[in-house]
Amino acid sequence: MTTLLISDLHLHPGAPEITEGFLHWLDEHARGCDALYILGDFFEAWIGDDLLDLVDHDPTGNAALAARIAAALKRLADSGAAIYLMHGNRDFLLGERFAKEAGATLLPDPSVIMLDNERVLLMHGDSLCTRDEAYQAFRAQARHPLWQEQILSMPIQERIALARQLREQSGEANSNKAEDIMDVTPGEVVKVMAEHGVTTLIHGHTHRPTVHELEVEGQPAKRYVLGDWQPEQGWEIVIEEGGEPRLQAFSLS
């Protein structure tokens, strides 16, 4: 039994190397896996599932990309793999329509799953960055159903412009933040793991791939951080039956 976990691909038309690398990874590596978990920021931005209605008349290429990715995931699902999608801070408007077309299931953030008879906590990771108070305020707003309903009721072209504006504002704000503010808060990590009764946490978001050893309620624990995908390299966690999670980079070329 093989479980794969990835995060932070940030797919968009301006990064075709990542798109092609991901599609190749699906066909050559993920084929035959039992489960694939995508832990957020799968897309650089997501303005609503009705983006899929624009496949034939979207000059930006985002709609065609989304349809192509959904079809590729559906082929993997049809081969027998269970696919799970978690929202990130970039694609929190991903909805049931896209999930259905991709043959996937939307997974709440956080979620506890059973892997080899062990409880494992999965998160995107942005909620762990509690020192970034400005972002946490935005996150609370953006996850509110009424706010999302209001945004999704806007004409799609206005949503496209809004997504561009939010990305630009985020980039400007992040450039002025201290590095430690943009990383997880260690105390929050321990607190969340204790609340969920786990000693293994897997997340993305920070783009700082590594394995952290820590202690949770007197027990040794591990926090696995997935890396973001770049044109030349992707990151994955592989879990084989009876084995430890294995964090590894691989070439996309």
KOLMI-394641 format. One record per residue (C-alpha): residue in three letters; x, y, z negated. Coordinates in steps of 0.2 Angstrom, whole numbers, padded with zeros to 4 digits, always signed. Layout:
ALAXYZ
...
! end
This chain:
MET+0000+0000+0000
THR+0007+0017+0005
THR+0002+0034+0000
LEU+0008+0050+0008
LEU+0007+0068+0001
ILE+0011+0084+0011
SER+0008+0102+0008
ASP+0011+0120+0015
LEU+0012+0117+0033
HIS+0005+0134+0036
LEU-0001+0129+0054
HIS-0004+0143+0066
PRO-0001+0146+0085
GLY+0015+0155+0082
ALA+0024+0140+0075
PRO+0022+0127+0089
GLU+0037+0117+0083
ILE+0028+0113+0066
THR+0012+0108+0075
GLU+0020+0096+0087
GLY+0031+0090+0073
PHE+0016+0086+0062
LEU+0007+0078+0076
HIS+0022+0067+0080
TRP+0023+0063+0061
LEU+0005+0058+0061
ASP+0007+0046+0076
GLU+0024+0039+0071
HIS+0025+0039+0052
ALA+0008+0041+0044
ARG+0000+0028+0056
GLY-0003+0013+0045
CYS-0003+0022+0028
ASP-0018+0019+0016
ALA-0020+0037+0011
LEU-0014+0054+0016
TYR-0016+0069+0004
ILE-0014+0087+0011
LEU-0012+0098-0005
GLY-0016+0115+0002
ASP-0010+0129+0014
PHE-0012+0116+0028
PHE-0016+0131+0039
GLU-0008+0148+0038
ALA-0026+0156+0037
TRP-0044+0149+0039
ILE-0058+0161+0042
GLY-0072+0148+0042
ASP-0077+0132+0050
ASP-0086+0141+0064
LEU-0069+0145+0071
LEU-0072+0128+0079
ASP-0085+0136+0090
LEU-0073+0147+0099
VAL-0062+0133+0106
ASP-0065+0139+0124
HIS-0064+0157+0121
ASP-0052+0162+0108
PRO-0037+0171+0115
THR-0027+0169+0098
GLY-0026+0150+0100
ASN-0032+0147+0082
ALA-0048+0138+0087
ALA-0039+0126+0100
LEU-0026+0122+0086
ALA-0039+0118+0073
ALA-0049+0107+0085
ARG-0033+0098+0090
ILE-0027+0095+0072
ALA-0045+0089+0067
ALA-0045+0076+0082
ALA-0028+0070+0077
LEU-0033+0067+0059
LYS-0049+0059+0064
ARG-0038+0046+0074
LEU-0028+0042+0059
ALA-0044+0041+0048
ASP-0052+0029+0061
SER-0036+0018+0060
GLY-0041+0015+0042
ALA-0032+0029+0032
ALA-0041+0039+0019
ILE-0038+0057+0021
TYR-0040+0070+0008
LEU-0039+0089+0010
MET-0036+0102-0005
HIS-0038+0120-0003
GLY-0023+0132-0004
ASN-0021+0150-0006
ARG-0021+0152+0012
ASP-0035+0141+0018
PHE-0047+0141+0004
LEU-0062+0143+0016
LEU-0059+0126+0024
GLY-0077+0118+0023
GLU-0086+0102+0025
ARG-0088+0104+0044
PHE-0069+0104+0047
ALA-0067+0090+0035
LYS-0080+0079+0044
GLU-0073+0082+0061
ALA-0056+0077+0053
GLY-0063+0062+0045
ALA-0057+0069+0029
THR-0064+0072+0011
LEU-0062+0089+0002
LEU-0053+0086-0014
PRO-0056+0098-0029
ASP-0041+0107-0036
PRO-0036+0100-0048
SER-0039+0082-0046
VAL-0034+0066-0055
ILE-0032+0051-0045
MET-0026+0033-0049
LEU-0010+0028-0040
ASP-0004+0010-0045
ASN-0014+0010-0061
GLU-0007+0027-0066
ARG-0016+0044-0068
VAL-0008+0057-0057
LEU-0013+0075-0056
LEU-0014+0083-0039
MET-0014+0102-0037
HIS-0010+0115-0024
GLY+0000+0124-0038
ASP-0005+0142-0036
SER-0015+0142-0052
LEU+0000+0137-0062
CYS+0009+0154-0058
THR+0000+0163-0072
ARG+0014+0177-0073
ASP+0008+0184-0057
GLU-0007+0192-0064
ALA-0012+0202-0048
TYR-0013+0186-0038
GLN-0023+0177-0052
ALA-0036+0191-0051
PHE-0037+0189-0032
ARG-0038+0170-0034
ALA-0053+0171-0046
GLN-0062+0182-0034
ALA-0058+0172-0019
ARG-0064+0156-0026
HIS-0081+0163-0032
PRO-0095+0156-0021
LEU-0104+0173-0019
TRP-0088+0181-0013
GLN-0085+0167+0000
GLU-0103+0168+0005
GLN-0101+0187+0008
ILE-0085+0184+0018
LEU-0092+0170+0029
SER-0108+0181+0033
MET-0096+0193+0042
PRO-0094+0193+0061
ILE-0080+0181+0065
GLN-0069+0195+0073
GLU-0070+0205+0057
ARG-0065+0189+0047
ILE-0050+0187+0059
ALA-0045+0205+0056
LEU-0047+0203+0037
ALA-0036+0187+0037
ARG-0023+0197+0045
GLN-0024+0211+0033
LEU-0023+0200+0018
ARG-0008+0191+0025
GLU+0001+0207+0027
GLN-0004+0213+0010
SER+0002+0197+0002
GLY+0019+0198+0011
GLU+0022+0216+0005
ALA+0016+0212-0013
ASN+0027+0196-0014
SER+0043+0206-0008
ASN+0042+0217-0023
LYS+0039+0203-0036
ALA+0052+0195-0046
GLU+0057+0177-0042
ASP+0051+0170-0058
ILE+0034+0178-0057
MET+0031+0168-0041
ASP+0035+0152-0048
VAL+0025+0141-0060
THR+0024+0145-0079
PRO+0032+0131-0088
GLY+0020+0132-0103
GLU+0005+0131-0091
VAL+0012+0116-0083
VAL+0013+0107-0099
LYS-0004+0113-0105
VAL-0013+0107-0089
MET-0004+0090-0089
ALA-0009+0087-0107
GLU-0027+0093-0104
HIS-0028+0080-0090
GLY-0019+0066-0099
VAL-0006+0063-0086
THR+0013+0062-0086
THR+0014+0064-0067
LEU+0010+0080-0058
ILE+0012+0083-0039
HIS+0009+0100-0031
GLY+0015+0112-0018
HIS+0013+0131-0016
THR+0030+0137-0022
HIS+0041+0131-0008
ARG+0053+0125-0020
PRO+0055+0106-0017
THR+0062+0096-0032
VAL+0058+0084-0046
HIS+0057+0092-0063
GLU+0059+0081-0079
LEU+0049+0087-0094
GLU+0040+0082-0109
VAL+0021+0081-0112
GLU+0014+0078-0129
GLY+0030+0068-0134
GLN+0030+0058-0118
PRO+0043+0059-0104
ALA+0034+0067-0088
LYS+0038+0072-0071
ARG+0033+0087-0060
TYR+0035+0084-0041
VAL+0035+0099-0030
LEU+0032+0097-0011
GLY+0042+0109+0001
ASP+0035+0119+0015
TRP+0037+0114+0033
GLN+0049+0123+0044
PRO+0051+0122+0063
GLU+0066+0110+0060
GLN+0061+0101+0044
GLY+0046+0094+0035
TRP+0043+0087+0017
GLU+0033+0072+0011
ILE+0031+0062-0005
VAL+0030+0043-0001
ILE+0023+0031-0014
GLU+0024+0013-0011
GLU+0015+0000-0021
GLY+0024-0003-0037
GLY+0037+0011-0034
GLU+0040+0028-0040
PRO+0035+0044-0030
ARG+0049+0048-0017
LEU+0051+0066-0012
GLN+0061+0068+0004
ALA+0064+0080+0019
PHE+0064+0074+0037
SER+0068+0081+0054
LEU+0054+0088+0065
SER+0065+0088+0080
! end
